[in-house]
Amino acid sequence: MRLFVGLGNPGAKYAGNRHNIGFMALDRIAADHGFAPWRTKFQGAISEGRLGTMRVALLKPGTFMNLSGQSVGEAMRFYRLEPADVTVFHDELDLAPGKCRVKTGGGHAGHNGLRSLHQHIGDGYGRVRLGIGHPGHKDRVAPYVLSDFAKADAGWLDDLLRGISDGAEALAAGDAARFMNAVALRVAPPRPAAAATGAPRPAGKTEAAPDPDADPAPNSGAAPKVDTRSALQRLADRFR
């Protein structure tokens, strides 16, 4: 069994915050993969289902960010899980918006939710780091993460969440590479292949058909061609 944990703060007030992107990821997985309705348990909201052959529980702690470890620890004890069975989805200031990285272990880098998890279950759990960008100065971090995503973020945010859902089965199976590939196909889909006849021309440029009656290009070194045909003959030759 696997436990997927989304970090965030409970309540409608925080639902659209950048800090709540972990909750958003779990909501998309639950909706797309037919998980059971959310129910209150483990000091949070839990939903169970399957991703491929793997049984998975989704947990959104209701203890607020800085006490997330309490909820996760309680769920782990109930399901008899080890830290290696847990994957945590969280916002990441040090990644550009829309970027996604997977890792296991490491420090908490000042993230209050991860700090609480370290205190309650150690640092041996998996993490899906979801980039939200940095406001530019440490004094602006708190209001930044606790404010809603901007309207301009809607496109990349939707692509990222869809990619996470697409790759959730691979992540549950422990295949991080296949999960990351699924995310990349949504966030940065490959461009259409060039035509077999060669590379595409630069946008906005077309190649004109040669004009048999045009004068030689200037400075080409060729002597001007003397056309001895009559006007009528020239017109007739055009339609042959």
C-alpha positions as CSV (number, residue, x, y, z in Angstrom):
1,M,0.0,0.0,0.0
2,R,1.1,3.6,-0.6
3,L,0.2,6.8,1.2
4,F,0.1,10.0,-0.9
5,V,0.1,13.1,1.3
6,G,-0.8,16.6,0.0
7,L,0.4,19.5,2.1
8,G,-1.8,22.6,2.6
9,N,-4.0,24.4,5.0
10,P,-7.7,23.4,5.5
11,G,-10.6,25.6,4.8
12,A,-12.0,27.6,1.9
13,K,-9.9,30.7,2.9
14,Y,-6.8,28.9,1.8
15,A,-8.1,26.7,-1.0
16,G,-6.5,28.7,-3.9
17,N,-3.2,29.5,-2.1
18,R,0.1,28.6,-3.6
19,H,0.9,26.8,-0.4
20,N,-2.1,24.5,-1.1
21,I,-0.8,23.0,-4.4
22,G,-0.3,19.7,-2.6
23,F,-4.0,19.5,-1.8
24,M,-4.8,20.4,-5.4
25,A,-2.7,17.6,-6.7
26,L,-4.5,15.0,-4.6
27,D,-7.9,16.4,-5.5
28,R,-7.0,15.9,-9.2
29,I,-5.8,12.3,-8.7
30,A,-8.9,11.4,-6.7
31,A,-11.3,12.9,-9.3
32,D,-9.5,11.4,-12.3
33,H,-9.0,7.9,-10.9
34,G,-12.4,7.3,-9.3
35,F,-11.3,7.3,-5.6
36,A,-13.8,7.0,-2.8
37,P,-15.4,10.2,-1.4
38,W,-13.3,12.1,1.0
39,R,-14.0,11.3,4.7
40,T,-12.7,12.8,7.9
41,K,-10.0,10.6,9.6
42,F,-6.5,10.9,10.9
43,Q,-7.0,14.6,11.8
44,G,-7.6,15.3,8.1
45,A,-9.4,14.1,5.0
46,I,-8.7,10.6,3.5
47,S,-9.7,9.0,0.3
48,E,-8.9,5.4,-0.8
49,G,-8.6,3.8,-4.2
50,R,-6.3,2.0,-6.6
51,L,-3.7,3.2,-9.0
52,G,-3.0,0.3,-11.3
53,T,-2.5,-2.7,-9.1
54,M,-1.5,-0.6,-6.1
55,R,-3.8,0.3,-3.2
56,V,-3.4,4.0,-2.4
57,A,-4.7,6.2,0.4
58,L,-4.7,10.0,-0.3
59,L,-4.4,12.2,2.8
60,K,-4.9,15.9,3.2
61,P,-3.9,16.8,6.8
62,G,-6.4,19.1,8.5
63,T,-4.0,20.2,11.2
64,F,-2.7,23.2,9.3
65,M,0.7,23.2,7.6
66,N,3.0,23.4,10.6
67,L,1.4,20.3,12.3
68,S,1.1,18.1,9.2
69,G,3.3,15.4,10.7
70,Q,0.7,14.6,13.4
71,S,-1.9,13.6,10.8
72,V,0.6,11.7,8.7
73,G,2.1,9.8,11.6
74,E,-1.4,8.7,12.7
75,A,-2.3,7.4,9.2
76,M,1.0,5.5,9.0
77,R,0.4,3.8,12.2
78,F,-3.1,2.8,11.2
79,Y,-2.0,1.3,7.8
80,R,1.3,0.0,9.3
81,L,3.5,1.8,6.8
82,E,7.1,2.9,6.7
83,P,8.4,6.3,5.6
84,A,9.4,4.7,2.3
85,D,5.7,4.0,1.6
86,V,4.9,7.7,1.8
87,T,5.0,10.3,-0.9
88,V,4.4,13.9,-0.1
89,F,3.3,16.6,-2.6
90,H,4.3,20.1,-1.6
91,D,5.0,23.6,-2.9
92,E,8.6,24.4,-3.8
93,L,9.9,28.0,-3.8
94,D,13.2,27.0,-5.3
95,L,11.7,25.7,-8.5
96,A,10.2,27.8,-11.3
97,P,6.4,27.8,-11.7
98,G,5.2,24.6,-13.3
99,K,8.4,22.6,-12.7
100,C,8.2,19.3,-10.9
101,R,10.9,17.2,-9.3
102,V,10.9,13.9,-7.4
103,K,13.3,13.0,-4.6
104,T,13.6,10.9,-1.4
105,G,15.1,12.1,1.8
106,G,16.9,15.4,2.4
107,G,16.3,18.5,4.5
108,H,13.2,20.5,4.9
109,A,14.7,23.8,3.6
110,G,12.5,25.8,6.0
111,H,9.2,24.4,4.8
112,N,6.9,24.2,7.8
113,G,5.0,21.2,6.6
114,L,8.2,19.2,5.9
115,R,9.7,20.3,9.2
116,S,6.7,18.8,11.0
117,L,7.0,15.6,9.0
118,H,10.7,15.3,9.9
119,Q,9.8,15.6,13.5
120,H,7.1,12.9,13.4
121,I,8.2,10.3,10.8
122,G,11.8,11.1,9.9
123,D,13.1,12.2,6.5
124,G,13.0,8.9,4.6
125,Y,9.8,9.7,2.7
126,G,9.4,10.5,-1.0
127,R,8.6,14.0,-2.2
128,V,7.1,15.5,-5.3
129,R,8.3,19.1,-5.3
130,L,6.0,21.4,-7.2
131,G,7.5,24.7,-8.3
132,I,5.7,27.9,-7.5
133,G,8.6,30.3,-8.0
134,H,10.1,32.7,-5.5
135,P,8.9,36.2,-4.7
136,G,12.4,37.5,-4.7
137,H,13.1,38.3,-1.1
138,K,12.7,36.1,2.0
139,D,10.6,38.8,3.7
140,R,7.9,38.3,1.0
141,V,7.8,34.5,1.2
142,A,4.9,34.2,3.8
143,P,2.5,36.5,2.1
144,Y,3.4,35.0,-1.3
145,V,2.7,31.4,-0.4
146,L,-0.4,32.4,1.5
147,S,-1.9,34.2,-1.5
148,D,-3.9,32.7,-4.4
149,F,-2.4,31.8,-7.7
150,A,-2.8,34.6,-10.2
151,K,-5.1,34.2,-13.2
152,A,-2.0,34.1,-15.4
153,D,-1.0,30.9,-13.6
154,A,-4.1,29.0,-14.5
155,G,-2.7,27.5,-17.7
156,W,0.6,26.0,-16.4
157,L,-1.1,25.0,-13.1
158,D,-3.8,22.9,-14.9
159,D,-1.1,21.3,-17.1
160,L,1.0,20.4,-14.1
161,L,-1.9,18.9,-12.2
162,R,-3.1,16.9,-15.2
163,G,0.4,15.6,-15.7
164,I,0.6,14.5,-12.0
165,S,-2.7,12.6,-12.4
166,D,-1.5,11.0,-15.7
167,G,1.6,9.8,-14.0
168,A,0.1,8.8,-10.6
169,E,0.0,5.1,-11.4
170,A,3.7,5.1,-12.3
171,L,4.5,7.0,-9.1
172,A,2.6,4.5,-7.0
173,A,4.5,1.7,-8.6
174,G,7.8,3.4,-7.8
175,D,8.7,4.4,-11.3
176,A,9.7,8.0,-10.9
177,A,11.1,8.3,-14.4
178,R,7.8,7.3,-16.0
179,F,6.0,9.7,-13.7
180,M,8.2,12.6,-14.7
181,N,7.7,11.7,-18.4
182,A,4.0,11.9,-17.9
183,V,4.3,15.3,-16.3
184,A,6.6,16.6,-19.0
185,L,4.2,15.5,-21.8
186,R,1.6,17.8,-20.3
187,V,3.8,20.7,-19.2
188,A,6.1,20.7,-22.3
189,P,4.6,18.6,-25.0
190,P,6.9,17.8,-28.0
191,R,6.5,20.0,-31.0
192,P,5.1,18.4,-34.2
193,A,7.8,16.7,-36.2
194,A,9.3,18.5,-39.2
195,A,8.1,17.4,-42.6
196,A,10.0,14.5,-44.1
197,T,11.2,16.8,-47.0
198,G,13.3,18.9,-44.7
199,A,13.3,21.4,-41.8
200,P,10.4,23.9,-41.6
201,R,10.9,27.3,-43.0
202,P,11.0,30.3,-40.6
203,A,7.6,31.5,-39.6
204,G,6.1,34.1,-41.9
205,K,8.4,33.4,-44.8
206,T,7.4,31.6,-48.0
207,E,9.5,30.8,-51.1
208,A,8.1,32.4,-54.3
209,A,8.0,30.4,-57.5
210,P,10.6,31.6,-60.1
211,D,9.3,34.0,-62.8
212,P,10.6,32.8,-66.2
213,D,10.2,36.4,-67.5
214,A,12.1,38.1,-64.6
215,D,15.3,40.0,-65.3
216,P,18.5,38.5,-63.8
217,A,19.2,39.5,-60.2
218,P,21.4,42.7,-60.0
219,N,25.1,42.1,-59.5
220,S,24.7,38.5,-60.4
221,G,27.3,38.7,-63.2
222,A,24.9,37.5,-65.9
223,A,24.3,39.5,-69.0
224,P,20.7,40.7,-69.4
225,K,18.7,38.3,-71.6
226,V,17.4,39.7,-74.8
227,D,13.8,38.4,-75.4
228,T,13.0,38.5,-79.1
229,R,9.5,37.2,-78.7
230,S,6.5,39.3,-79.5
231,A,4.1,40.2,-76.7
232,L,1.5,37.8,-78.1
233,Q,4.1,34.9,-78.1
234,R,5.2,35.7,-74.6
235,L,1.5,35.6,-73.4
236,A,1.0,32.3,-75.2
237,D,4.1,30.7,-73.7
238,R,2.9,31.5,-70.2
239,F,-0.1,29.1,-70.7
240,R,1.8,26.2,-72.3
